[in-house]
Amino acid sequence: MQSINCLLVTALLAMPMPALAEGDAEKGEKVFRKCRSCHEVGPDAKDKTGPALNGIVGAAAGASPDFGYSNAMKEAAEAGLVWDEASLAAFLTKPRDFLKGTQMSFPGLRKEADVANVIAYLARLQAVAEN
C-alpha cells in the first residue's frame, strides 16, 4: 500500500507546472546565503544538516548516498521525484506543503524571483562543474 506522501508526489508529478521566470544566478548566489547554514555547494561541498546540493537540478530526489533523508523524501524518491525546475520551485516556495513530513525546517522563499534566482544559481554551478 502506498503512503499518502507517495500518492501526493505521484499526483504532483502528473500535474502541469507553470513556466518559471528566468532567474539571475548572481542574485541567486546572494539569496542562497539563507541556505548555507544547512547546505553546501561547490567542489568541496559536504552534507550538513541538509545534503550538499551539487548537481541538484535534474537529479533524482534522495540521491546523496550518505545523507539520512526523511521517510517522506525516501518515499518521494521511490515514487520518481526528480528535482527539475518546477519541482525545485514548488519545494523552495513551501517545503512542508510540497512534501509532508520533510525534515527541512526552512519555511520557504516568499518571492518568486528569489526562487528562480536560486535555481539559476544552482544550475550555473552545475554547468560550471560539468565543463
C-alpha positions, 0 to 999 in steps of 0.5 A, spaced: 500 500 500 502 506 498 503 512 503 499 518 502 506 522 501 507 517 495 500 518 492 501 526 493 508 526 489 505 521 484 499 526 483 504 532 483 508 529 478 502 528 473 500 535 474 502 541 469 507 546 472 507 553 470 513 556 466 518 559 471 521 566 470 528 566 468 532 567 474 539 571 475 544 566 478 548 572 481 542 574 485 541 567 486 548 566 489 546 572 494 539 569 496 542 562 497 546 565 503 539 563 507 541 556 505 548 555 507 547 554 514 544 547 512 547 546 505 553 546 501 555 547 494 561 547 490 567 542 489 568 541 496 561 541 498 559 536 504 552 534 507 550 538 513 544 538 516 541 538 509 545 534 503 550 538 499 546 540 493 551 539 487 548 537 481 541 538 484 537 540 478 535 534 474 537 529 479 533 524 482 530 526 489 534 522 495 540 521 491 546 523 496 548 516 498 550 518 505 545 523 507 539 520 512 533 523 508 526 523 511 521 517 510 517 522 506 523 524 501 525 516 501 518 515 499 518 521 494 524 518 491 521 511 490 515 514 487 520 518 481 521 525 484 526 528 480 528 535 482 527 539 475 525 546 475 518 546 477 519 541 482 525 545 485 520 551 485 514 548 488 519 545 494 523 552 495 516 556 495 513 551 501 517 545 503 512 542 508 506 543 503 510 540 497 512 534 501 509 532 508 513 530 513 520 533 510 525 534 515 527 541 512 525 546 517 526 552 512 519 555 511 520 557 504 522 563 499 516 568 499 518 571 492 518 568 486 524 571 483 528 569 489 526 562 487 528 562 480 534 566 482 536 560 486 535 555 481 539 559 476 544 559 481 544 552 482 544 550 475 550 555 473 554 551 478 552 545 475 554 547 468 560 550 471 562 543 474 560 539 468 565 543 463 
